[in-house]
Amino acid sequence: MERGMEMITGLLEAGGMHVLPVHAEVEGGIRQQYFVQLLEKALTMDYTIIPLEGINKILPRKELSVRKYQISMLPGRAAPCAC
């Protein structure tokens, strides 16, 4: 799990806007301590933590490209995903 934290922290160091999908086992379950550590680290790096709805409200719509998604299997996923 520490390697995953290092990888995510490295991405945060580059700046920008990031979306972290969180599963129940992380948010309030058996891996909750890692979720808390990640949030604390992001806050020390001056990130603002907001729900996805908040990101949706501030997106520069005119600058975003639009593309058709497709449903396909992704490595490590048990069900097809939109990508």
C-alpha positions as CSV (number, residue, x, y, z in Angstrom):
1,M,0.0,0.0,0.0
2,E,2.9,2.3,0.7
3,R,4.0,2.1,-3.0
4,G,0.5,3.2,-4.0
5,M,0.7,6.2,-1.7
6,E,4.1,7.1,-3.2
7,M,2.8,6.9,-6.7
8,I,-0.3,9.1,-5.9
9,T,1.8,11.6,-4.0
10,G,4.2,11.8,-7.0
11,L,1.3,12.6,-9.3
12,L,0.1,15.3,-6.9
13,E,3.5,16.9,-6.8
14,A,3.1,17.7,-10.5
15,G,0.1,19.9,-9.7
16,G,-3.2,20.1,-11.5
17,M,-6.6,18.8,-10.8
18,H,-6.9,15.2,-9.8
19,V,-9.9,12.9,-9.3
20,L,-9.5,10.0,-6.9
21,P,-12.3,7.4,-7.1
22,V,-12.7,5.9,-3.6
23,H,-14.2,2.6,-2.9
24,A,-16.1,1.7,0.3
25,E,-13.3,-0.5,1.7
26,V,-11.1,2.6,1.6
27,E,-13.4,5.4,2.5
28,G,-14.8,3.9,5.7
29,G,-13.6,0.3,5.8
30,I,-10.6,-1.8,6.4
31,R,-8.2,0.5,4.5
32,Q,-9.6,3.8,5.9
33,Q,-6.2,4.8,7.5
34,Y,-4.6,5.0,4.0
35,F,-7.5,7.2,2.8
36,V,-7.0,9.5,5.7
37,Q,-3.2,9.7,5.2
38,L,-3.7,10.5,1.5
39,L,-6.2,13.3,2.3
40,E,-3.8,14.7,5.0
41,K,-0.9,14.6,2.5
42,A,-2.9,16.4,-0.2
43,L,-3.9,19.1,2.3
44,T,-0.3,19.7,3.3
45,M,0.4,20.1,-0.4
46,D,-2.2,22.9,-0.5
47,Y,-4.8,20.9,-2.4
48,T,-8.5,21.6,-1.9
49,I,-10.6,18.4,-1.4
50,I,-14.0,18.7,-3.0
51,P,-16.6,16.1,-4.1
52,L,-16.9,15.4,-7.8
53,E,-20.0,17.6,-8.1
54,G,-17.7,20.5,-7.1
55,I,-15.3,19.8,-9.8
56,N,-18.1,19.5,-12.3
57,K,-19.2,23.1,-11.4
58,I,-15.8,24.6,-12.0
59,L,-14.8,22.8,-15.2
60,P,-14.1,25.2,-18.2
61,R,-16.7,23.6,-20.4
62,K,-15.7,25.6,-23.6
63,E,-12.1,24.3,-23.3
64,L,-13.0,20.6,-22.9
65,S,-12.9,18.2,-25.8
66,V,-15.9,15.9,-26.2
67,R,-15.6,12.3,-27.3
68,K,-17.7,9.3,-27.6
69,Y,-17.0,6.7,-24.9
70,Q,-16.9,3.0,-25.4
71,I,-17.6,0.1,-23.0
72,S,-14.7,-2.3,-22.7
73,M,-12.9,-4.5,-20.2
74,L,-10.0,-2.9,-18.4
75,P,-7.1,-4.8,-16.7
76,G,-8.0,-5.6,-13.1
77,R,-11.7,-4.8,-13.4
78,A,-14.4,-7.5,-13.1
79,A,-16.9,-5.7,-15.2
80,P,-16.9,-3.6,-18.4
81,C,-16.1,0.1,-17.9
82,A,-16.8,3.2,-19.9
83,C,-13.6,4.6,-21.3
